[in-house]
Amino acid sequence: HEKIDNQNKTQEPSSFLKRVEESKKLLDSQSRIDNLVKQLQAYESREKDLRGLLQNNYEEIKSLKSRCSIIERQNNKSAEELKDLMSFLEQKFDENFPGHDEKST
């Protein structure tokens, strides 16, 4: 009977130690999971910030394209006005200096 009792006593602590080790492993795993969850939340927050920046950039680009389009139309109008002005000046020059073309040819 004593031998069996001794075996049981030695088995108890070892099974207790196994449970303690398993608990430690579970705690370590849980800690790693908690850290991963925190990292994931940080990444999600960063992604949300970046999406906001991207949306702002998109809106700014749309606004700049619109402004460029307006400026381009103004430039085209100015170019037409400049052409008209040049034609007018050439006509006035021809009127004031008739025959200047014959001398240059």
VEXZAMI-468238 format. One record per atom (N, C-alpha, C): atom name; y negated, x negated, z negated. Coordinates in steps of 0.02 Angstrom, whole numbers, plus 50000, padded with zeros to 5 digits. Each point is the difference from the previous one (the first is absolute). Layout:
! VEXZAMI-468238
{atome=CA; Y=Y; X=X; Z=Z}
...
//
This chain:
! VEXZAMI-468238
{atome=N; Y=50061; X=49959; Z=50000}
{atome=CA; Y=49939; X=50041; Z=50000}
{atome=C; Y=49937; X=49958; Z=50000}
{atome=N; Y=50002; X=49944; Z=49964}
{atome=CA; Y=49940; X=49958; Z=49995}
{atome=C; Y=49980; X=49971; Z=50068}
{atome=N; Y=50050; X=49978; Z=50038}
{atome=CA; Y=49986; X=49972; Z=50066}
{atome=C; Y=49965; X=50051; Z=50045}
{atome=N; Y=50024; X=50060; Z=50000}
{atome=CA; Y=49971; X=50053; Z=50041}
{atome=C; Y=49928; X=50014; Z=49977}
{atome=N; Y=49989; X=50002; Z=49935}
{atome=CA; Y=49932; X=50010; Z=49973}
{atome=C; Y=49954; X=49944; Z=50023}
{atome=N; Y=50025; X=49939; Z=49996}
{atome=CA; Y=49959; X=49943; Z=50021}
{atome=C; Y=49982; X=50004; Z=50074}
{atome=N; Y=50048; X=50021; Z=50039}
{atome=CA; Y=49987; X=50007; Z=50073}
{atome=C; Y=49946; X=50053; Z=50012}
{atome=N; Y=50006; X=50056; Z=49963}
{atome=CA; Y=49950; X=50053; Z=50008}
{atome=C; Y=49931; X=49976; Z=49980}
{atome=N; Y=49997; X=49961; Z=49945}
{atome=CA; Y=49935; X=49975; Z=49976}
{atome=C; Y=49969; X=49953; Z=50051}
{atome=N; Y=50041; X=49958; Z=50031}
{atome=CA; Y=49972; X=49954; Z=50049}
{atome=C; Y=49982; X=50036; Z=50064}
{atome=N; Y=50036; X=50052; Z=50016}
{atome=CA; Y=49984; X=50038; Z=50061}
{atome=C; Y=49935; X=50039; Z=49992}
{atome=N; Y=49989; X=50027; Z=49940}
{atome=CA; Y=49940; X=50039; Z=49988}
{atome=C; Y=49936; X=49961; Z=50016}
{atome=N; Y=49992; X=49941; Z=49969}
{atome=CA; Y=49938; X=49963; Z=50015}
{atome=C; Y=49995; X=49982; Z=50074}
{atome=N; Y=50055; X=49982; Z=50031}
{atome=CA; Y=49996; X=49981; Z=50070}
{atome=C; Y=49981; X=50060; Z=50043}
{atome=N; Y=50026; X=50059; Z=49985}
{atome=CA; Y=49980; X=50058; Z=50039}
{atome=C; Y=49928; X=50019; Z=49983}
{atome=N; Y=49980; X=49989; Z=49938}
{atome=CA; Y=49930; X=50012; Z=49981}
{atome=C; Y=49954; X=49952; Z=50038}
{atome=N; Y=50021; X=49936; Z=50002}
{atome=CA; Y=49960; X=49951; Z=50037}
{atome=C; Y=49997; X=50017; Z=50074}
{atome=N; Y=50055; X=50025; Z=50027}
{atome=CA; Y=50000; X=50021; Z=50070}
{atome=C; Y=49949; X=50055; Z=50011}
{atome=N; Y=49999; X=50048; Z=49954}
{atome=CA; Y=49952; X=50055; Z=50006}
{atome=C; Y=49929; X=49975; Z=49994}
{atome=N; Y=49989; X=49951; Z=49955}
{atome=CA; Y=49934; X=49971; Z=49993}
{atome=C; Y=49980; X=49965; Z=50065}
{atome=N; Y=50046; X=49962; Z=50028}
{atome=CA; Y=49987; X=49965; Z=50064}
{atome=C; Y=49985; X=50050; Z=50055}
{atome=N; Y=50040; X=50054; Z=50003}
{atome=CA; Y=49988; X=50051; Z=50051}
{atome=C; Y=49931; X=50032; Z=49990}
{atome=N; Y=49983; X=50012; Z=49937}
{atome=CA; Y=49934; X=50029; Z=49986}
{atome=C; Y=49944; X=49953; Z=50022}
{atome=N; Y=50010; X=49935; Z=49986}
{atome=CA; Y=49950; X=49950; Z=50022}
{atome=C; Y=49993; X=50002; Z=50076}
{atome=N; Y=50058; X=50001; Z=50034}
{atome=CA; Y=49998; X=50002; Z=50073}
{atome=C; Y=49964; X=50062; Z=50025}
{atome=N; Y=50014; X=50057; Z=49968}
{atome=CA; Y=49967; X=50062; Z=50020}
{atome=C; Y=49925; X=49996; Z=49988}
{atome=N; Y=49981; X=49971; Z=49943}
{atome=CA; Y=49929; X=49992; Z=49986}
{atome=C; Y=49967; X=49954; Z=50051}
{atome=N; Y=50034; X=49945; Z=50017}
{atome=CA; Y=49974; X=49955; Z=50051}
{atome=C; Y=49992; X=50037; Z=50067}
{atome=N; Y=50052; X=50038; Z=50018}
{atome=CA; Y=49997; X=50038; Z=50062}
{atome=C; Y=49943; X=50050; Z=49997}
{atome=N; Y=49993; X=50034; Z=49944}
{atome=CA; Y=49947; X=50050; Z=49993}
{atome=C; Y=49932; X=49966; Z=50006}
{atome=N; Y=49994; X=49942; Z=49969}
{atome=CA; Y=49937; X=49963; Z=50003}
{atome=C; Y=49984; X=49980; Z=50072}
{atome=N; Y=50051; X=49977; Z=50036}
{atome=CA; Y=49990; X=49982; Z=50070}
{atome=C; Y=49981; X=50061; Z=50041}
{atome=N; Y=50032; X=50056; Z=49987}
{atome=CA; Y=49984; X=50062; Z=50035}
{atome=C; Y=49928; X=50020; Z=49985}
{atome=N; Y=49980; X=49996; Z=49936}
{atome=CA; Y=49931; X=50017; Z=49981}
{atome=C; Y=49951; X=49955; Z=50038}
{atome=N; Y=50015; X=49936; Z=50003}
{atome=CA; Y=49956; X=49954; Z=50036}
{atome=C; Y=49995; X=50017; Z=50074}
{atome=N; Y=50058; X=50017; Z=50029}
{atome=CA; Y=50001; X=50018; Z=50071}
{atome=C; Y=49960; X=50064; Z=50012}
{atome=N; Y=50006; X=50047; Z=49954}
{atome=CA; Y=49962; X=50063; Z=50006}
{atome=C; Y=49925; X=49985; Z=49997}
{atome=N; Y=49981; X=49956; Z=49953}
{atome=CA; Y=49929; X=49981; Z=49995}
{atome=C; Y=49976; X=49967; Z=50064}
{atome=N; Y=50041; X=49955; Z=50027}
{atome=CA; Y=49982; X=49967; Z=50063}
{atome=C; Y=49992; X=50051; Z=50056}
{atome=N; Y=50047; X=50046; Z=50003}
{atome=CA; Y=49997; X=50052; Z=50052}
{atome=C; Y=49937; X=50041; Z=49993}
{atome=N; Y=49983; X=50019; Z=49939}
{atome=CA; Y=49938; X=50039; Z=49989}
{atome=C; Y=49939; X=49960; Z=50021}
{atome=N; Y=50000; X=49935; Z=49985}
{atome=CA; Y=49944; X=49957; Z=50020}
{atome=C; Y=49996; X=49997; Z=50077}
{atome=N; Y=50058; X=49993; Z=50033}
{atome=CA; Y=50000; X=49999; Z=50073}
{atome=C; Y=49976; X=50066; Z=50028}
{atome=N; Y=50022; X=50056; Z=49970}
{atome=CA; Y=49978; X=50065; Z=50025}
{atome=C; Y=49925; X=50009; Z=49992}
{atome=N; Y=49974; X=49976; Z=49944}
{atome=CA; Y=49928; X=50004; Z=49988}
{atome=C; Y=49962; X=49958; Z=50051}
{atome=N; Y=50026; X=49940; Z=50013}
{atome=CA; Y=49969; X=49955; Z=50049}
{atome=C; Y=50003; X=50031; Z=50070}
{atome=N; Y=50057; X=50031; Z=50016}
{atome=CA; Y=50007; X=50032; Z=50065}
{atome=C; Y=49949; X=50056; Z=50007}
{atome=N; Y=49990; X=50039; Z=49947}
{atome=CA; Y=49951; X=50055; Z=50002}
{atome=C; Y=49930; X=49971; Z=50011}
{atome=N; Y=49983; X=49945; Z=49965}
{atome=CA; Y=49935; X=49968; Z=50010}
{atome=C; Y=49992; X=49976; Z=50072}
{atome=N; Y=50053; X=49969; Z=50026}
{atome=CA; Y=49996; X=49974; Z=50069}
{atome=C; Y=49994; X=50056; Z=50051}
{atome=N; Y=50035; X=50056; Z=49987}
{atome=CA; Y=49994; X=50057; Z=50045}
{atome=C; Y=49929; X=50027; Z=49999}
{atome=N; Y=49969; X=50001; Z=49941}
{atome=CA; Y=49930; X=50021; Z=49995}
{atome=C; Y=49954; X=49954; Z=50040}
{atome=N; Y=50011; X=49935; Z=49993}
{atome=CA; Y=49960; X=49951; Z=50038}
{atome=C; Y=50010; X=50010; Z=50075}
{atome=N; Y=50063; X=50010; Z=50019}
{atome=CA; Y=50016; X=50010; Z=50070}
{atome=C; Y=49964; X=50062; Z=50027}
{atome=N; Y=50001; X=50054; Z=49962}
{atome=CA; Y=49966; X=50061; Z=50020}
{atome=C; Y=49925; X=49988; Z=50007}
{atome=N; Y=49971; X=49964; Z=49951}
{atome=CA; Y=49928; X=49984; Z=50004}
{atome=C; Y=49985; X=49959; Z=50062}
{atome=N; Y=50042; X=49951; Z=50014}
{atome=CA; Y=49990; X=49958; Z=50059}
{atome=C; Y=50005; X=50042; Z=50064}
{atome=N; Y=50048; X=50045; Z=50001}
{atome=CA; Y=50008; X=50044; Z=50058}
{atome=C; Y=49937; X=50042; Z=50011}
{atome=N; Y=49974; X=50028; Z=49946}
{atome=CA; Y=49939; X=50041; Z=50005}
{atome=C; Y=49941; X=49958; Z=50024}
{atome=N; Y=49996; X=49939; Z=49973}
{atome=CA; Y=49945; X=49955; Z=50019}
{atome=C; Y=50005; X=49981; Z=50074}
{atome=N; Y=50061; X=49987; Z=50023}
{atome=CA; Y=50011; X=49983; Z=50071}
{atome=C; Y=49979; X=50059; Z=50045}
{atome=N; Y=50020; X=50061; Z=49979}
{atome=CA; Y=49981; X=50059; Z=50039}
{atome=C; Y=49924; X=50005; Z=50005}
{atome=N; Y=49967; X=49989; Z=49943}
{atome=CA; Y=49927; X=50003; Z=49998}
{atome=C; Y=49969; X=49947; Z=50045}
{atome=N; Y=50026; X=49939; Z=49996}
{atome=CA; Y=49974; X=49945; Z=50042}
{atome=C; Y=50011; X=50014; Z=50075}
{atome=N; Y=50058; X=50028; Z=50017}
{atome=CA; Y=50013; X=50017; Z=50070}
{atome=C; Y=49950; X=50052; Z=50024}
{atome=N; Y=49986; X=50048; Z=49958}
{atome=CA; Y=49952; X=50052; Z=50018}
{atome=C; Y=49930; X=49969; Z=50010}
{atome=N; Y=49980; X=49956; Z=49954}
{atome=CA; Y=49935; X=49967; Z=50006}
{atome=C; Y=49997; X=49957; Z=50063}
{atome=N; Y=50055; X=49965; Z=50015}
{atome=CA; Y=50002; X=49958; Z=50060}
{atome=C; Y=49993; X=50043; Z=50062}
{atome=N; Y=50032; X=50058; Z=50000}
{atome=CA; Y=49996; X=50045; Z=50056}
{atome=C; Y=49928; X=50023; Z=50011}
{atome=N; Y=49966; X=50017; Z=49945}
{atome=CA; Y=49929; X=50021; Z=50005}
{atome=C; Y=49958; X=49943; Z=50027}
{atome=N; Y=50010; X=49940; Z=49974}
{atome=CA; Y=49961; X=49942; Z=50023}
{atome=C; Y=50014; X=49986; Z=50074}
{atome=N; Y=50063; X=50007; Z=50020}
{atome=CA; Y=50018; X=49988; Z=50070}
{atome=C; Y=49964; X=50050; Z=50045}
{atome=N; Y=49998; X=50063; Z=49979}
{atome=CA; Y=49964; X=50051; Z=50040}
{atome=C; Y=49925; X=49983; Z=50003}
{atome=N; Y=49972; X=49978; Z=49943}
{atome=CA; Y=49929; X=49981; Z=50000}
{atome=C; Y=49988; X=49940; Z=50046}
{atome=N; Y=50046; X=49951; Z=49998}
{atome=CA; Y=49993; X=49942; Z=50043}
{atome=C; Y=50004; X=50019; Z=50073}
{atome=N; Y=50047; X=50046; Z=50017}
{atome=CA; Y=50006; X=50022; Z=50070}
{atome=C; Y=49936; X=50035; Z=50022}
{atome=N; Y=49972; X=50040; Z=49955}
{atome=CA; Y=49938; X=50035; Z=50016}
{atome=C; Y=49944; X=49949; Z=50010}
{atome=N; Y=49996; X=49951; Z=49955}
{atome=CA; Y=49949; X=49948; Z=50006}
{atome=C; Y=50009; X=49961; Z=50065}
{atome=N; Y=50062; X=49986; Z=50019}
{atome=CA; Y=50013; X=49964; Z=50062}
{atome=C; Y=49975; X=50040; Z=50060}
{atome=N; Y=50013; X=50065; Z=49999}
{atome=CA; Y=49976; X=50044; Z=50055}
{atome=C; Y=49924; X=50000; Z=50002}
{atome=N; Y=49969; X=50005; Z=49941}
{atome=CA; Y=49926; X=49999; Z=49996}
{atome=C; Y=49973; X=49934; Z=50026}
{atome=N; Y=50035; X=49945; Z=49983}
{atome=CA; Y=49979; X=49934; Z=50022}
{atome=C; Y=50005; X=49995; Z=50076}
{atome=N; Y=50055; X=50026; Z=50028}
{atome=CA; Y=50008; X=49999; Z=50073}
{atome=C; Y=49943; X=50039; Z=50034}
{atome=N; Y=49986; X=50060; Z=49971}
{atome=CA; Y=49946; X=50041; Z=50028}
{atome=C; Y=49934; X=49963; Z=49997}
{atome=N; Y=49987; X=49967; Z=49943}
{atome=CA; Y=49938; X=49962; Z=49991}
{atome=C; Y=49996; X=49943; Z=50050}
{atome=N; Y=50055; X=49964; Z=50010}
{atome=CA; Y=50001; X=49945; Z=50048}
{atome=C; Y=49986; X=50026; Z=50071}
{atome=N; Y=50031; X=50057; Z=50018}
{atome=CA; Y=49987; X=50029; Z=50066}
{atome=C; Y=49927; X=50018; Z=50007}
{atome=N; Y=49973; X=50030; Z=49948}
{atome=CA; Y=49929; X=50020; Z=50001}
{atome=C; Y=49956; X=49938; Z=50009}
{atome=N; Y=50014; X=49947; Z=49962}
{atome=CA; Y=49960; X=49939; Z=50004}
{atome=C; Y=50006; X=49968; Z=50069}
{atome=N; Y=50060; X=49999; Z=50028}
{atome=CA; Y=50010; X=49972; Z=50067}
{atome=C; Y=49960; X=50040; Z=50052}
{atome=N; Y=50002; X=50066; Z=49992}
{atome=CA; Y=49962; X=50044; Z=50046}
{atome=C; Y=49925; X=49985; Z=49995}
{atome=N; Y=49974; X=49995; Z=49938}
{atome=CA; Y=49929; X=49985; Z=49990}
{atome=C; Y=49982; X=49932; Z=50027}
{atome=N; Y=50045; X=49951; Z=49990}
{atome=CA; Y=49988; X=49933; Z=50026}
{atome=C; Y=49996; X=50002; Z=50076}
{atome=N; Y=50047; X=50036; Z=50031}
{atome=CA; Y=50000; X=50007; Z=50073}
{atome=C; Y=49936; X=50033; Z=50024}
{atome=N; Y=49976; X=50050; Z=49962}
{atome=CA; Y=49938; X=50034; Z=50019}
{atome=C; Y=49940; X=49953; Z=49994}
{atome=N; Y=49999; X=49960; Z=49949}
{atome=CA; Y=49942; X=49957; Z=49987}
{atome=C; Y=50002; X=49935; Z=50041}
{atome=N; Y=50060; X=49979; Z=50019}
{atome=CA; Y=50006; X=49939; Z=50040}
{atome=C; Y=50043; X=50015; Z=50062}
{atome=N; Y=49973; X=50038; Z=50045}
{atome=CA; Y=50038; X=50017; Z=50061}
{atome=C; Y=50014; X=49936; Z=50039}
{atome=N; Y=50058; X=49999; Z=50029}
{atome=CA; Y=50017; X=49942; Z=50042}
{atome=C; Y=50026; X=49940; Z=49962}
{atome=N; Y=50006; X=50004; Z=49933}
{atome=CA; Y=50026; X=49942; Z=49962}
{atome=C; Y=50072; X=49985; Z=50018}
{atome=N; Y=50037; X=50051; Z=50021}
{atome=CA; Y=50070; X=49990; Z=50019}
{atome=C; Y=50005; X=49959; Z=50064}
{atome=N; Y=49953; X=50013; Z=50049}
{atome=CA; Y=50004; X=49965; Z=50065}
{atome=C; Y=49987; X=49926; Z=49990}
{atome=N; Y=49954; X=49983; Z=49955}
{atome=CA; Y=49984; X=49929; Z=49989}
{atome=C; Y=50059; X=49962; Z=49971}
{atome=N; Y=50038; X=50034; Z=49954}
{atome=CA; Y=50056; X=49965; Z=49967}
{atome=C; Y=50060; X=49993; Z=50045}
{atome=N; Y=50005; X=50042; Z=50052}
{atome=CA; Y=50059; X=49995; Z=50044}
{atome=C; Y=49989; X=49951; Z=50055}
//
